[in-house]
Amino acid sequence: MQNNVLYGISLMVITTFMFSSMDGFSRYLAQNNNVFTLVTMRYWFIALVILISCFFIKNPISEILKTDQPYIQFSRGVILSLNNCLVVYTFTLLGLVETHAIIACYPLIVAGLSVPFLGEKFGWRRWLAIFIGFIGVIVILRPTTNVISEGSVFAIIGAIMFAVYLILTRHVSKSDTAVTSFFWTGIGGAVTMSIISLFIWDNILREDYFWLFIMCLLSATSHFMMVKTLQVAEASVVQPFSYLQLVFGSIIGVTIFSESIDMMIIVGSLIVIGSGLFTTWREYKLKEKM
């Protein structure tokens, strides 16, 4: 049991680093290429990986895709793909550091939404932690400037969309396996982005083809790694390590893209992360009592 936990944590750390690296390549490519085209190519690559993997798995594809909630599963793919477009565009406006700092509040949004949509019950401590966490977001937004930038608004919307995606994921996980959800996410995203690409498409610059391939490879591999992680360890155990994406993203933003980190981002991020870790810890402790 303990070995599985350590293995799951190790996988989560690697997965988080891969997601952060993918974000770095996305930020670089989005500076000179169409964001919708980039995300479309990413989902086409994932769809290709899914098709190839069908030849190596024991269970037939019909059995893997079998679900009693296809509309919700497909909606997950739609929401995540649109969220990817929004977040990648936000990278070009705010950079990796500030975007990740704001989006880091998504576990708090998930916690809040899980009460009305999943029927979970929270005590006053977790509600207080959620409230304090959003104070941290306000600190990151620099309230003294009296102006919230367009990029900040997009980052907040991105956090909300990702939280909704995770709420739906929790819902379908009650009856569907992680592999089934992964396949449906890829299908929903590929179909959505293919339709959008009929109306919004710009060719990728030739000199960026190699970096595009690396981004797509990281995307498919990191999503597979996430599924593997959740198969090995419980989400409540590995969830705290997802905050490393802010750390890795900040390192990439500062070293590669010469972004800066000011005191407001540091203080706000610590408040958000602390609140998120507390809500996760409370959830874990309550599950132990059940």
Rosetta silent file (secondary structure, phi, psi, omega in degrees, C-alpha in Angstrom):
SEQUENCE: MQNNVLYGISLMVITTFMFSSMDGFSRYLAQNNNVFTLVTMRYWFIALVILISCFFIKNPISEILKTDQPYIQFSRGVILSLNNCLVVYTFTLLGLVETHAIIACYPLIVAGLSVPFLGEKFGWRRWLAIFIGFIGVIVILRPTTNVISEGSVFAIIGAIMFAVYLILTRHVSKSDTAVTSFFWTGIGGAVTMSIISLFIWDNILREDYFWLFIMCLLSATSHFMMVKTLQVAEASVVQPFSYLQLVFGSIIGVTIFSESIDMMIIVGSLIVIGSGLFTTWREYKLKEKM
SCORE:     score description
SCORE:     0.000 S_00000001
   1 L     0.000  -47.288 -179.376    0.000    0.000    0.000 S_00000001
   2 H   -65.734  -37.760  177.934    2.765    2.428    0.990 S_00000001
   3 H   -62.566  -38.562  177.882    4.764    1.547   -2.114 S_00000001
   4 H   -63.598  -39.476  179.460    1.723    2.375   -4.265 S_00000001
   5 H   -64.397  -47.080  179.747    1.408    5.755   -2.578 S_00000001
   6 H   -63.797  -39.088  177.847    5.077    6.603   -3.136 S_00000001
   7 H   -64.451  -43.039  179.358    4.837    5.378   -6.734 S_00000001
   8 H   -63.564  -40.971  178.632    1.699    7.476   -7.283 S_00000001
   9 H   -64.595  -42.294  178.557    3.355   10.588   -5.822 S_00000001
  10 H   -61.092  -43.996  178.289    6.416   10.062   -8.031 S_00000001
  11 H   -62.394  -40.342 -178.463    4.201    9.738  -11.099 S_00000001
  12 H   -64.615  -40.904  178.561    2.286   12.889  -10.100 S_00000001
  13 H   -63.303  -45.378  178.624    5.491   14.932   -9.756 S_00000001
  14 H   -63.432  -44.189 -179.781    6.705   13.766  -13.179 S_00000001
  15 H   -61.210  -43.346  179.833    3.275   14.383  -14.713 S_00000001
  16 H   -62.493  -41.014  177.795    3.110   17.876  -13.252 S_00000001
  17 H   -63.764  -39.362  179.632    6.546   18.692  -14.664 S_00000001
  18 H   -66.374  -41.091  176.305    5.463   17.423  -18.084 S_00000001
  19 H   -61.333  -42.142  179.983    2.312   19.558  -18.004 S_00000001
  20 H   -64.604  -41.187  177.896    4.425   22.591  -17.090 S_00000001
  21 H   -63.647  -41.138  177.028    6.864   21.861  -19.920 S_00000001
  22 H   -60.391  -40.975  177.923    3.939   21.532  -22.329 S_00000001
  23 H   -62.394  -37.219  178.160    2.690   24.931  -21.164 S_00000001
  24 H   -63.238  -45.218  177.549    6.130   26.377  -21.869 S_00000001
  25 H   -65.751  -37.831  178.556    6.103   25.083  -25.444 S_00000001
  26 H   -62.868  -43.099  179.264    2.496   26.277  -25.837 S_00000001
  27 H   -61.902  -43.180  179.808    3.432   29.764  -24.678 S_00000001
  28 H   -63.554  -47.366 -177.145    6.351   29.888  -27.129 S_00000001
  29 H   -68.394  -34.140 -176.538    4.311   28.625  -30.089 S_00000001
  30 H   -70.609  -14.278  179.675    1.307   30.855  -29.330 S_00000001
  31 L   -67.620  -30.212 -175.848    3.430   33.977  -29.747 S_00000001
  32 L  -129.267    7.971 -178.382    3.540   33.510  -33.531 S_00000001
  33 L  -134.339  161.031  179.599    0.825   30.937  -34.288 S_00000001
  34 L   -69.370  126.540 -177.681   -2.950   30.613  -34.053 S_00000001
  35 H   -61.767  -42.400 -179.188   -3.963   29.293  -30.623 S_00000001
  36 H   -62.894  -38.288  178.286   -6.948   27.353  -32.014 S_00000001
  37 H   -65.872  -41.806  179.705   -4.715   25.649  -34.575 S_00000001
  38 H   -60.872  -47.498 -178.844   -2.192   24.699  -31.897 S_00000001
  39 H   -68.427  -36.132  176.940   -4.827   23.143  -29.635 S_00000001
  40 H   -61.328  -46.213  179.008   -6.468   21.411  -32.609 S_00000001
  41 H   -62.082  -36.102  178.554   -3.167   19.812  -33.588 S_00000001
  42 H   -62.592  -44.595 -178.105   -2.673   18.734  -29.960 S_00000001
  43 H   -74.367  -31.995  174.302   -6.046   16.942  -29.898 S_00000001
  44 H   -63.839  -37.443  178.570   -5.534   15.372  -33.311 S_00000001
  45 H   -65.819  -43.633  177.927   -2.291   13.930  -31.985 S_00000001
  46 H   -62.179  -41.150  178.314   -4.065   12.574  -28.890 S_00000001
  47 H   -62.193  -38.632  177.628   -6.768   11.070  -31.121 S_00000001
  48 H   -64.162  -42.448  177.935   -4.043    9.405  -33.199 S_00000001
  49 H   -61.957  -41.202  178.715   -2.465    7.975  -30.043 S_00000001
  50 H   -61.745  -43.970 -179.793   -5.865    6.644  -28.956 S_00000001
  51 H   -63.781  -42.674  179.858   -6.387    4.947  -32.317 S_00000001
  52 H   -65.890  -40.078 -178.248   -2.932    3.360  -32.260 S_00000001
  53 H   -65.117  -23.126  179.767   -3.378    2.212  -28.657 S_00000001
  54 L   -62.348  -24.969 -179.337   -6.544    0.356  -29.677 S_00000001
  55 L   -80.856  -12.514 -175.107   -4.349   -2.199  -31.451 S_00000001
  56 L  -112.919   -7.356 -179.793   -2.387   -2.977  -28.286 S_00000001
  57 L   -94.222  150.143 -175.830   -5.094   -3.137  -25.627 S_00000001
  58 L   -73.936  -42.233 -176.694   -6.866   -6.362  -24.762 S_00000001
  59 L   -76.991  140.399  177.040  -10.362   -4.942  -24.370 S_00000001
  60 L   -64.984  153.075 -177.521  -12.219   -3.905  -27.543 S_00000001
  61 H   -59.688  -34.025  179.701  -12.730   -0.184  -28.088 S_00000001
  62 H   -62.627  -34.329 -179.930  -16.500   -0.584  -27.781 S_00000001
  63 H   -74.347  -37.700  179.521  -16.054   -1.917  -24.252 S_00000001
  64 H   -66.639  -39.765 -177.574  -13.683    0.884  -23.252 S_00000001
  65 L   -82.476   -5.382 -177.765  -16.029    3.584  -24.556 S_00000001
  66 L   -64.587  125.352  179.992  -19.087    1.980  -22.955 S_00000001
  67 L  -155.055  151.361  176.623  -20.729    4.427  -20.557 S_00000001
  68 L   -90.115   -1.460 -177.724  -24.182    5.260  -19.246 S_00000001
  69 L  -134.628   60.507 -176.481  -23.414    8.970  -19.407 S_00000001
  70 H   -63.302  -35.240 -178.404  -22.018    9.694  -22.901 S_00000001
  71 H   -66.367  -40.128  178.076  -23.273   13.301  -22.995 S_00000001
  72 H   -68.758  -41.972  178.990  -21.466   14.194  -19.773 S_00000001
  73 H   -60.954  -45.169  179.726  -18.331   12.383  -20.911 S_00000001
  74 H   -65.604  -38.495  179.496  -18.363   14.197  -24.245 S_00000001
  75 H   -61.417  -34.391  176.717  -19.030   17.519  -22.502 S_00000001
  76 H   -58.268  -45.112  179.405  -15.880   17.019  -20.456 S_00000001
  77 H   -64.591  -38.306  178.806  -13.843   16.911  -23.653 S_00000001
  78 H   -63.491  -49.528 -177.399  -15.577   20.020  -25.002 S_00000001
  79 H   -63.073  -44.423 -177.686  -14.978   22.019  -21.822 S_00000001
  80 H   -66.608  -39.471 -179.905  -11.339   20.963  -21.469 S_00000001
  81 H   -66.037  -42.931  177.925  -10.469   21.723  -25.100 S_00000001
  82 H   -66.783  -36.139  177.215  -12.032   25.201  -24.935 S_00000001
  83 H   -63.988  -39.595  177.779  -10.301   25.764  -21.603 S_00000001
  84 H   -60.437  -41.957  178.091   -6.980   24.834  -23.219 S_00000001
  85 H   -60.562  -46.017 -177.767   -7.523   27.468  -25.910 S_00000001
  86 H   -64.633  -44.687 -176.916   -8.315   30.111  -23.321 S_00000001
  87 H   -67.951  -42.536  179.320   -5.374   29.274  -21.059 S_00000001
  88 H   -62.388  -40.452  176.880   -2.812   29.131  -23.885 S_00000001
  89 H   -64.530  -37.322  179.480   -4.016   32.530  -25.101 S_00000001
  90 H   -65.327  -30.856  175.652   -3.741   33.842  -21.539 S_00000001
  91 H   -56.422  -37.780 -177.899   -0.082   32.735  -21.489 S_00000001
  92 H   -74.105  -19.578 -179.508    0.575   35.298  -24.225 S_00000001
  93 H   -93.083  -43.930 -175.041   -1.107   38.039  -22.168 S_00000001
  94 H  -108.629  -22.823 -172.182    0.122   37.341  -18.628 S_00000001
  95 H    91.056  174.034 -177.017    2.917   34.828  -19.034 S_00000001
  96 H   -70.756  -41.739 -173.476    3.286   31.481  -17.284 S_00000001
  97 H   -60.485  -57.636 -175.120    3.944   32.798  -13.777 S_00000001
  98 H   -70.000  -37.002  178.566    0.871   34.970  -13.266 S_00000001
  99 H   -60.338  -48.973  179.918   -1.470   32.694  -15.241 S_00000001
 100 H   -65.542  -34.523 -179.921   -0.533   29.667  -13.138 S_00000001
 101 H   -62.429  -39.598  179.896   -0.711   31.730   -9.950 S_00000001
 102 H   -75.902  -45.256 -176.613   -4.361   32.620  -10.650 S_00000001
 103 H   -66.760  -19.126  179.846   -5.395   29.228  -12.021 S_00000001
 104 L   -60.982  -10.521  179.566   -3.939   27.567   -8.901 S_00000001
 105 L   -81.429   -2.415 -174.070   -7.226   28.433   -7.168 S_00000001
 106 H   -59.569  -34.389  177.136   -9.122   25.764   -9.147 S_00000001
 107 H   -61.922  -31.602  178.069   -9.056   23.168   -6.301 S_00000001
 108 H   -68.749  -38.406  177.359  -10.880   25.698   -4.116 S_00000001
 109 H   -66.487  -40.465  177.094  -13.528   26.178   -6.817 S_00000001
 110 H   -59.693  -44.370 -179.756  -13.853   22.399   -7.102 S_00000001
 111 H   -60.940  -43.559 -179.956  -14.346   22.178   -3.352 S_00000001
 112 H   -66.900  -41.034 -178.555  -17.051   24.842   -3.436 S_00000001
 113 H   -74.201  -22.232 -177.943  -18.885   23.342   -6.413 S_00000001
 114 H   -67.918  -19.796  179.108  -18.761   19.821   -4.979 S_00000001
 115 H   -70.510  -55.704 -179.277  -21.332   20.814   -2.347 S_00000001
 116 H   -76.156  -29.665 -172.666  -24.280   21.657   -4.678 S_00000001
 117 H   -97.136  -27.521 -179.238  -23.327   19.354   -7.577 S_00000001
 118 H  -113.094   -2.723  177.253  -21.879   16.279   -5.844 S_00000001
 119 L    73.156   17.844  178.495  -23.774   16.500   -2.574 S_00000001
 120 L   -76.265  154.312 -178.907  -20.629   16.699   -0.445 S_00000001
 121 L  -115.077  131.926 -179.274  -20.829   18.324    2.978 S_00000001
 122 L  -115.476  145.794  171.989  -18.327   20.872    4.269 S_00000001
 123 L   -89.898  177.300 -175.998  -17.710   22.184    7.765 S_00000001
 124 H   -65.490  -26.949 -178.631  -16.933   25.792    8.590 S_00000001
 125 H   -64.885  -44.224 -179.307  -13.171   25.158    8.490 S_00000001
 126 H   -71.681  -35.922  175.565  -13.126   24.240    4.807 S_00000001
 127 H   -63.347  -38.808  178.221  -15.501   27.073    3.902 S_00000001
 128 H   -65.607  -40.004  178.548  -13.160   29.464    5.722 S_00000001
 129 H   -63.396  -40.758  178.016  -10.179   27.988    3.862 S_00000001
 130 H   -63.022  -43.669  178.987  -11.951   28.501    0.528 S_00000001
 131 H   -61.665  -45.782  179.670  -12.754   32.106    1.460 S_00000001
 132 H   -64.229  -37.557  178.323   -9.148   32.789    2.487 S_00000001
 133 H   -59.881  -40.036  179.266   -7.926   31.160   -0.732 S_00000001
 134 H   -73.159  -23.560  171.005   -9.917   33.580   -2.834 S_00000001
 135 H   -63.957  -38.219  176.267   -8.439   36.445   -0.833 S_00000001
 136 H   -60.971  -38.776  177.312   -5.109   35.121   -2.107 S_00000001
 137 H   -63.936  -41.721  178.979   -6.402   35.373   -5.683 S_00000001
 138 H   -61.211  -38.966  177.511   -7.429   38.982   -5.040 S_00000001
 139 H   -61.667  -43.150  178.879   -3.891   39.695   -3.793 S_00000001
 140 H   -62.591  -35.198 -178.704   -2.460   38.252   -7.019 S_00000001
 141 L   -74.361   -3.974  177.308   -4.818   40.462   -9.038 S_00000001
 142 L    57.312   71.691 -176.762   -3.271   43.543   -7.382 S_00000001
 143 H   -61.819  -20.392 -178.102   -6.402   45.345   -6.130 S_00000001
 144 H   -70.492  -15.110 -179.771   -4.453   48.568   -5.596 S_00000001
 145 H   -78.816  -15.997 -179.751   -4.242   49.081   -9.379 S_00000001
 146 L    66.357    3.547  179.910   -8.043   49.559   -9.586 S_00000001
 147 L  -136.201  126.276  174.658   -7.965   47.754  -12.936 S_00000001
 148 L   -97.512  123.820 -174.801   -8.238   44.017  -13.578 S_00000001
 149 L   -70.761  161.713  177.432   -6.542   43.126  -16.842 S_00000001
 150 H   -59.734  -41.381 -179.998   -8.132   41.146  -19.657 S_00000001
 151 H   -62.884  -37.647  178.772   -5.644   38.345  -19.078 S_00000001
 152 H   -64.102  -40.894  178.010   -6.583   38.098  -15.387 S_00000001
 153 H   -63.049  -43.597  179.275  -10.258   37.730  -16.290 S_00000001
 154 H   -63.219  -38.993 -179.874   -9.403   34.986  -18.796 S_00000001
 155 H   -64.974  -40.820  178.530   -7.275   33.192  -16.188 S_00000001
 156 H   -64.292  -44.191  177.688  -10.143   33.251  -13.674 S_00000001
 157 H   -61.500  -39.831  178.157  -12.566   31.920  -16.314 S_00000001
 158 H   -61.443  -40.769  178.126   -9.998   29.232  -17.148 S_00000001
 159 H   -63.855  -41.140  179.100   -9.827   28.182  -13.495 S_00000001
 160 H   -65.222  -44.860 -179.900  -13.634   27.974  -13.320 S_00000001
 161 H   -62.205  -41.662 -179.726  -13.846   25.932  -16.537 S_00000001
 162 H   -67.500  -35.359  177.230  -11.190   23.505  -15.330 S_00000001
 163 H   -64.529  -41.598  177.680  -12.999   23.166  -11.997 S_00000001
 164 H   -62.963  -41.787  177.395  -16.251   22.326  -13.822 S_00000001
 165 H   -58.312  -43.473 -179.255  -14.341   19.754  -15.889 S_00000001
 166 H   -69.786  -35.209  176.298  -13.025   18.137  -12.696 S_00000001
 167 H   -62.370  -44.165  177.622  -16.479   18.144  -11.078 S_00000001
 168 H   -65.104  -36.064  178.040  -17.839   16.295  -14.122 S_00000001
 169 H   -63.958  -43.214  176.624  -14.852   13.949  -13.969 S_00000001
 170 H   -61.327  -38.542 -178.509  -15.615   13.110  -10.346 S_00000001
 171 H   -64.367  -48.296 -177.255  -19.233   12.508  -11.300 S_00000001
 172 H   -73.488  -22.954 -177.779  -18.492   10.067  -14.127 S_00000001
 173 L   -68.434  -13.259  178.567  -15.769    8.308  -12.128 S_00000001
 174 L   -67.478  -24.534 -178.535  -18.465    6.808   -9.928 S_00000001
 175 L  -130.680  -15.951 -178.375  -19.325    4.378  -12.725 S_00000001
 176 L  -111.545  150.619  178.673  -16.653    4.742  -15.445 S_00000001
 177 L   -78.666  165.150  179.138  -12.968    3.819  -15.361 S_00000001
 178 H   -63.401  -35.904  179.868  -10.153    6.337  -15.753 S_00000001
 179 H   -65.933  -42.566  177.469   -9.279    4.871  -19.167 S_00000001
 180 H   -59.818  -44.469  179.810  -12.859    5.321  -20.386 S_00000001
 181 H   -65.214  -38.318  178.279  -12.852    8.936  -19.231 S_00000001
 182 H   -62.452  -45.328  179.939   -9.469    9.537  -20.896 S_00000001
 183 H   -63.270  -44.108 -179.833  -10.722    8.206  -24.233 S_00000001
 184 H   -65.963  -34.804  176.909  -13.901   10.280  -24.066 S_00000001
 185 H   -62.149  -45.351  179.111  -11.917   13.401  -23.189 S_00000001
 186 H   -63.978  -41.608 -179.634   -9.756   12.933  -26.268 S_00000001
 187 H   -66.470  -48.141  179.989  -12.746   12.272  -28.528 S_00000001
 188 H   -59.532  -42.477  179.639  -14.748   15.219  -27.219 S_00000001
 189 H   -68.285  -42.527 -178.789  -11.792   17.558  -27.581 S_00000001
 190 H   -63.641  -43.143  179.300  -10.813   16.314  -31.045 S_00000001
 191 H   -65.002  -45.770 -179.332  -14.372   16.688  -32.387 S_00000001
 192 H   -59.630  -50.149 -176.814  -14.783   20.156  -30.846 S_00000001
 193 H   -70.274  -30.426  177.160  -11.484   21.502  -32.149 S_00000001
 194 H   -65.484  -40.362  178.190  -12.026   19.940  -35.596 S_00000001
 195 H   -65.809  -44.586  179.784  -15.328   21.820  -35.932 S_00000001
 196 H   -62.577  -38.967 -177.297  -13.738   25.083  -34.778 S_00000001
 197 H   -64.953  -19.306  176.473  -10.821   24.605  -37.184 S_00000001
 198 L   -66.078  -25.128 -177.441  -13.270   24.657  -40.115 S_00000001
 199 L  -109.077  -28.083 -178.794  -13.832   28.343  -39.371 S_00000001
 200 L  -128.838  103.627 -179.916  -10.582   29.384  -37.675 S_00000001
 201 L  -148.268  130.023  172.669   -7.402   27.960  -39.143 S_00000001
 202 L  -132.669  135.635 -179.680   -3.939   29.321  -39.795 S_00000001
 203 L   -64.279  143.695  176.960   -1.031   27.180  -40.885 S_00000001
 204 L   -73.958  140.761  177.286    1.722   26.612  -38.346 S_00000001
 205 L   -60.783  137.859 -175.373    5.053   28.231  -39.220 S_00000001
 206 H   -58.296  -37.640 -178.317    7.409   25.664  -40.731 S_00000001
 207 H   -69.286   -8.965 -179.190   10.194   26.467  -38.298 S_00000001
 208 H  -102.829    2.946 -177.204    7.842   25.548  -35.428 S_00000001
 209 H   -59.679  -42.839 -178.545    6.942   22.049  -36.624 S_00000001
 210 H   -63.463  -45.666 -179.158    9.506   20.363  -34.375 S_00000001
 211 H   -67.398  -31.476  175.942    8.383   22.294  -31.277 S_00000001
 212 H   -64.322  -42.636  178.826    4.761   21.544  -32.182 S_00000001
 213 H   -62.423  -42.861  179.101    5.567   17.818  -32.236 S_00000001
 214 H   -61.911  -43.278  179.150    7.261   18.067  -28.821 S_00000001
 215 H   -61.783  -44.921 -179.940    4.225   19.907  -27.404 S_00000001
 216 H   -64.848  -40.452  179.348    1.820   17.289  -28.766 S_00000001
 217 H   -63.898  -42.453  177.535    3.999   14.455  -27.464 S_00000001
 218 H   -64.506  -38.451 -179.508    4.098   16.029  -24.001 S_00000001
 219 H   -62.987  -51.016 -178.208    0.327   16.549  -24.080 S_00000001
 220 H   -65.177  -43.599 -177.946   -0.507   12.936  -24.910 S_00000001
 221 H   -66.352  -42.687 -177.925    2.098   11.487  -22.544 S_00000001
 222 H   -66.932  -37.578  177.578    1.166   13.713  -19.591 S_00000001
 223 H   -66.739  -39.355  176.368   -2.541   12.908  -19.936 S_00000001
 224 H   -64.252  -41.515  179.874   -1.737    9.186  -20.035 S_00000001
 225 H   -63.259  -36.472  178.800    0.515    9.608  -17.000 S_00000001
 226 H   -64.604  -43.173  176.982   -2.294   11.336  -15.122 S_00000001
 227 H   -60.147  -44.765  179.452   -4.630    8.408  -15.799 S_00000001
 228 H   -62.029  -40.688 -179.986   -1.907    6.014  -14.624 S_00000001
 229 H   -60.472  -45.188 -178.060   -1.343    8.088  -11.485 S_00000001
 230 H   -71.390  -19.937  175.045   -5.014    7.980  -10.530 S_00000001
 231 H   -76.907  -29.085 -175.440   -5.036    4.216  -11.071 S_00000001
 232 H   -87.556  -42.756 -175.259   -2.160    3.777   -8.616 S_00000001
 233 L  -131.976  157.444  179.066   -3.063    6.247   -5.856 S_00000001
 234 L   -68.791  148.792 -178.486   -6.148    8.077   -4.610 S_00000001
 235 H   -60.083  -37.443 -177.671   -6.771   11.577   -5.932 S_00000001
 236 H   -65.353  -24.521 -179.671   -6.808   13.029   -2.399 S_00000001
 237 H   -80.534  -43.034 -175.086   -3.249   11.750   -1.862 S_00000001
 238 H   -90.527  -16.435 -176.792   -1.670   13.078   -5.067 S_00000001
 239 H   -54.121  -44.003 -179.325   -3.769   16.258   -5.432 S_00000001
 240 H   -55.713  -30.029 -177.268   -1.478   18.415   -3.216 S_00000001
 241 H   -76.803   -8.927  176.655    1.426   17.754   -5.580 S_00000001
 242 H   -67.080  -21.561  178.526   -0.491   19.336   -8.465 S_00000001
 243 H   -67.900  -14.153  176.337    0.570   22.708   -7.007 S_00000001
 244 H   -63.893  -19.358  178.140    4.071   21.922   -8.228 S_00000001
 245 H   -62.358  -34.912  175.704    2.798   23.010  -11.653 S_00000001
 246 H   -65.401  -40.792  179.993    2.894   26.584  -10.338 S_00000001
 247 H   -67.124  -51.739 -179.632    6.476   26.045   -9.172 S_00000001
 248 H   -62.517  -42.707  179.504    7.659   24.373  -12.380 S_00000001
 249 H   -62.379  -38.350  179.067    5.739   26.872  -14.537 S_00000001
 250 H   -67.143  -40.839  178.274    7.283   29.783  -12.670 S_00000001
 251 H   -61.494  -44.765  178.811   10.794   28.377  -13.093 S_00000001
 252 H   -65.075  -42.308 -179.645   10.229   27.981  -16.845 S_00000001
 253 H   -61.941  -41.449 -177.382    8.656   31.431  -17.093 S_00000001
 254 H   -75.061  -45.171 -174.073   11.546   33.134  -15.300 S_00000001
 255 H   -79.515  -35.966 -175.741   14.453   31.222  -16.869 S_00000001
 256 H   -94.964  -41.453 -173.759   13.175   30.816  -20.437 S_00000001
 257 H  -108.330    8.301  176.564   10.847   33.764  -20.986 S_00000001
 258 L    55.532   35.960  175.496   12.459   36.278  -18.599 S_00000001
 259 L   -78.362  163.190 -178.971    9.229   36.773  -16.656 S_00000001
 260 L  -117.427  153.925  176.847    9.314   38.353  -13.217 S_00000001
 261 L  -120.057  115.950  179.022    7.804   37.343   -9.888 S_00000001
 262 L   -98.136  174.458 -175.045    6.775   40.168   -7.564 S_00000001
 263 H   -64.240  -32.714  179.889    5.839   40.023   -3.894 S_00000001
 264 H   -63.388  -40.955  178.870    2.085   40.162   -4.618 S_00000001
 265 H   -66.851  -42.061 -179.252    2.291   36.961   -6.676 S_00000001
 266 H   -63.848  -49.486 -178.558    4.380   35.209   -4.019 S_00000001
 267 H   -63.903  -47.535 -179.765    2.108   36.183   -1.113 S_00000001
 268 H   -61.836  -40.738 -179.611   -1.105   35.477   -3.037 S_00000001
 269 H   -65.804  -40.606  178.697    0.173   32.110   -4.291 S_00000001
 270 H   -63.521  -38.193  178.207    1.187   31.016   -0.791 S_00000001
 271 H   -65.894  -45.955 -179.467   -2.293   31.905    0.496 S_00000001
 272 H   -63.163  -47.529 -178.461   -4.007   30.013   -2.343 S_00000001
 273 H   -64.620  -43.096  179.339   -1.756   26.959   -2.020 S_00000001
 274 H   -60.759  -42.932  179.278   -2.069   26.895    1.769 S_00000001
 275 H   -66.171  -41.453  179.005   -5.853   27.055    1.570 S_00000001
 276 H   -64.862  -41.358  178.531   -5.964   24.367   -1.105 S_00000001
 277 H   -65.117  -36.376  179.423   -3.714   22.045    0.872 S_00000001
 278 H   -66.236  -44.414  179.840   -5.886   22.511    3.955 S_00000001
 279 H   -63.955  -37.496  177.825   -9.109   21.629    2.098 S_00000001
 280 H   -66.544  -41.894  179.028   -7.419   18.556    0.618 S_00000001
 281 H   -63.036  -41.758  179.185   -6.128   17.515    4.046 S_00000001
 282 H   -64.087  -40.570  178.353   -9.590   17.913    5.589 S_00000001
 283 H   -62.873  -41.443 -179.357  -11.123   15.811    2.812 S_00000001
 284 H   -65.587  -42.608 -179.463   -8.519   13.106    3.386 S_00000001
 285 H   -65.115  -39.399  179.629   -9.082   13.078    7.164 S_00000001
 286 H   -66.591  -35.616  178.221  -12.856   12.825    6.761 S_00000001
 287 H   -67.080  -32.853  178.604  -12.460    9.868    4.393 S_00000001
 288 H   -64.595  -32.906 -178.514  -10.298    8.138    6.994 S_00000001
 289 H   -75.980  -22.927 -175.699  -13.138    8.391    9.517 S_00000001
 290 L   -76.992    0.000    0.000  -15.688    6.876    7.117 S_00000001
